[in-house]
Amino acid sequence: MKKSEFYYDLPEELIAQTPIEPRDSSRLMFLNRASGEVEHLVFSQLGKFLKRGDCLVLNDTRVLPARIFGKRKDTGSIVEFVLLKQRSATEWEAIAGPGKKAKVGCDFYFNNELSATVTSVLDDGNRVLSFQFDGNFFEVLNRIGEMPLPHYITQELKDKERYQTVYSNEPGSAAAPTAGLHFTTEMLDCLSKNGIDIAYVTLHVGLGTFRPVKSDEIENHHMHSEWYHISKESADKINSAKRNGNRVICVGTTSCRTIESAAQSGQLCECSDSTDIFIYPGYKFKYVDGLITNFHLPESTLIMLVSAFAGHENTMAAYKTAVENKYRFFSFGDAMLIL
């Protein structure tokens, strides 16, 4: 398929710049993937579509305040780093900008608790930093770091926790699993009391999720790799739902990619691995029966995954309807439920 088949016109004013309050007051479009029909609701009404025995799969990754600014020891130049991946207790892979000021051997100071040395430059231009710090690295990072918000969000985020899901638990992401931002603790409790099973998986979202598809033929695109984990408890819940004829509904493309990656070998089991699975139209889903997702960028791998699940024609028609009805788009935007 051509990348251009996933393009749509989006007025800039529909790109959500701030999170809505309360979380579950965002709009919800229901898309029937069999008929293509849509219904317009509020996210707090999600429960009307769920049945006792359904299993909601949520990604409990927690976004690191991974945007930090270091002063180069010899020149005093300020360089911005975005931490991407932890390689050891003291080493991280990071994006540096401008990279020419972050050469191998350069030392940087972030505050009196944290400093780092660039130890190598990778083939893709990313840097490997070796950190020196006092105490707990993540506590230091929480004090000095900023959220690595997507490039299309230009307004300052006043509360870091609004770029976290209420159930975030496992630090490691460079971006939020944004479909989960609509849930409140009270809403999850209510769903559980109504017989909806909730299973948590972890996939640490990389900034590669925002990288554009450059190949005209989407089949030639190579996905970035991301680490995931599924516990025995969650695998058992998901397997039980399938075994009993109930639905597995993934909250977000990251949960979907996690489940479908782990399902390649058959029944789900406890596992930790990395995945570069690329889901686009023609893919045969093995476990996922429903999907809750935000509205994604034109020509992105995310809209391609949604098209694989809902059908290309249904998806593009639903996006056209969302634009006409002035839904809010992208990370802080509204949601879509596809069943």
N, C-alpha and C positions, 0 to 999 in steps of 0.2 A: 504493500500500500504506500501511497505517497504521503509525505508529511503534510502537504497542503490540504489533504482531506480532513485534517483535524483543526483547521483554522476557523476562527469566528471573530467578528468585529466586537470589540468591547470598549464602550466609552470609559474614559479614564476615571470619571466620577463614580463609577460602580466598583472600583477597587477599594475595599474596606481598609481604612487607615487605623482604626481603633476598634478594640473589642466592644461588643454590645453588653449591656447590663440589664437584667441578670443574664447569665450565660445561656440559659435555656429559653430566652425570649427571641432568639434568632429565628428567622424563617426556615421552614422545612418544605421542600418540594418532594412529593412522593411520585416516583416514576414506576409504573407497571411495565416491566420489561417484556411481558407477553403481548400487551396491546399498544404500548407506547403512550398511554393516557397518563396525564399528570394531575395532581391535586395539590393545592396550596394550603399550608398549615403553619403552625408555630412548633418549634422543636419540642416544647414541653408536651405536645400531643403524640409524641413518638409511640407511646405505650399502646395506642389504639390499633397499631399494626402488628404488635408482637403477641405471641401466643405462649401459654404455659408450656415449658419444656424447650423453648427456643434458647439458644446459647449465643450471647453477645461476646465477641472477642475484642478485647481492648489492649492497646499497646501502652504499657506502663513506663516507657522510657521517660527520662527527665532531661530537659534541655540544660546544657551547661551554659553559664554566662561566659561564653568562650571567646568573646571579643575583648582583647586586652591591648594596651598601648605601652610599648617599651621604649626607654631612652637608650640609644646606643652609647656605650661607655666612652669611645674615643672621639666621637664627633658631636654627641648631644642630639643627633637626629631622632625624631619620634617616628616609630614604625608601628603600624597596626598589625596584629596577628589574630587569626581566628583558628582556634584549636580544633582539629578534626578527629584525631584518633590517638588514643593512648597506646604507646608501644611497650612501655615498661613503667615501673613505679615512678621514674623521673623523666622519661622521654615521651614527647608528643610530636605527632605530625601536624603541621599547621600551614595555613596560607599566610603569606607575608606580602604587605604592600606598602610602598614600592619594594619589590624583591631585591633590586640592585643594592639597597641599603642593608640587606640581611644576608651577607655573604658568610661562607663557612669560616668559623673562628671568631665571628663578631659576638661581643658580649652585650646583653641588654639588661637593664634594671627596670622593674615595674613598680616596686615600692620597697620599703626596707625589709619586707618579708620574702620577696620573690625576685629572682634573677634567672637568666638563662643564657646559654651559649648555643649558637647555630653549629650543629655538628655535621650536617650534610644537606645537599640539595638533591631532591629526587628528580626523576626524568620528567615528571609533569610540572616541575617548578615549585612544588611544595617543599617546605623546610622541615628538618627534624631539629627540635629544640631539646636540649638537656637542661632541666630546671634544677635550681638550688632553692630551697625554701626551709622555713622553720614551721614545725607543727604539721597540720593536716593540709595537704595541697588543695583539696576541694573547698575547705573552709576559707582559705586565702582567696581562691578564685571567686567564691561567692561575694567576698567583700569588695574586690576590685574590678571584676569582670562585668561586661555589658552583654545583653542578649544579642545574638547574631541574627537580627531580624532580616527577612528577605529584602532584596533591593527595592521592591515596589512599595514597601512601607516606609514613608518618609517622615512620619510624625513620631515624636519621642514617646516611648512606652513608659508611663508613669509607675506602673506596678509590674515588676518582673514576673510575678505569679500569674498574670493574665496571659502569658505565653507558655504556661504549663497547664496540663490537664489536672483536675482535682485529684486524680488517682496516680499521678506521676510518682515513681518510686526508685527507678534505677538510673542514676546519672550516666550520661554518655552521648546524648544527641546534640547535633549542631543545628537542628531545626525541630519544631514541634510536630507531633502527629495531630494535625489541626482539626480533623473530624471529631476528636474527643474533647475539644475545647468547649463544646456546647453542653456537656453534661455537668450537673451539679451533684453533690454528695446526696442530697435529698432525693433527687430523681433516680439515682442508682439504687438507693435503698428501697424506694417504692417499686421499682422494677423487680428487684429480688424478692420482695414480699409477694409479688404477683406471679411468682413461679418462673421468672426469667433467670436462667443460669448465666453467670458472668465468669469468663475465663480471661486471665491476663497473660499476655505474651510480651516479650521485649524485643524490639528491633531498634537499634540506635541509628537514627536518621542522619545521613550525611548531607553535606551541601551539594553533592552531586544531584540531589533531587531537583535542584533548580537549574541545572545545566541544560542548555537547549539541545534539541535533537538537530544535529548538523547534516545528517545524511538525508537526501531526498527520498530514498527508499528506506522506510523505517526499519526494515529487516536488517539493515546494515549498521544500525545503532548498537553500540556496546554499553550496557548498563554499568554503573558504578557498583561496587561491592559494599554490603552492609552486614554487620554482625547481628545475629538474633539468638534468642533462647526461648524454649518452651519447657515449662516444668511438667513433671509427671501429673500433678493435680490438674493442670490446664488441659493437657493431652487427654486425660481420662474424661473430663467434662465434655470436650469436643467430640471425642469418639462416642461417648454415651448418647449425645444428641443425635448423631448420625445413625447410630445403631437403633435408636427408638423412633426413627422417622421424623425427628424434629429438625428445625432449621439452624444452621450455623450462619450468623450474621456478623460480618466483620465491620468494626468501626475504623474506617480509614483504609487507604491503600497500603499502608505499612503493615497493618494486621493481616490484610489479604495476602500480601506478598510473603509474609512469614508462614502462614498456614499452607499456602500453595507450594512454597519451597520445601517445607518439611514433609508434605504429602507426596512428593515425587517417588518415594520408596514404598508407598502404600499407607497403612494405618499410622496415625500420628503416635509418636512416643517422645519421651523426654529427650531433648537434644539441644546442642549449641553448635552453630555453624555460621558461615558467611554465605550470603546469597547475592547473585547478580541477575536473578530471574527478571526477564523482560516480558511483560504480559501485554499483548496487543490483539486485535481482532483475529479470530481463528483459534485462539487458545481455548482448550477444553478444561474448565474448572473442575477440580477433583473434590473439594470440600466446601467451598463457599456457596451459600444459598441466598445471601442477601448482603448488601453493602450500604453503609452510611458514609458519605463522603462530602467534601466541600466542592466548590466550583473551581476548576483548575485553569492554568494558563493555556492559551491556544498552542497547539502543536507540541504539547508537553507529553512526556511518557505517562503522566498521571491521567490525562484525558484519554490516552490510548488504552490504559487499563480499564477505565470506566466503560469505554466503547466495547471492549472485549466482553465485559459482563452484561451490559444493557443492550448491546447492539449499536453499531455505528450510526444508523439512521435515527434510532430513538434518542441516542445521546446528543447528537448535534441539534435535533429538533428541540429537545429539552433545554439545551443551552440557549437557543434562540428565544424560547419562551421566557427563560430566566432574565435575559437582557431586556426583553419587552416589558417584563413586570418589575424591573429595577431591583432584582436581587443583589445582594452584596457579594462580591467575588473574592476569592483567594483566602489567605490564611485566617484573617479575622472576619471572613464573610459568612454567608448562610450555608445551609446544608441540603443534601439530597439523600433520600432513602430510596433504594432500588430493590424491589422484590419481584 
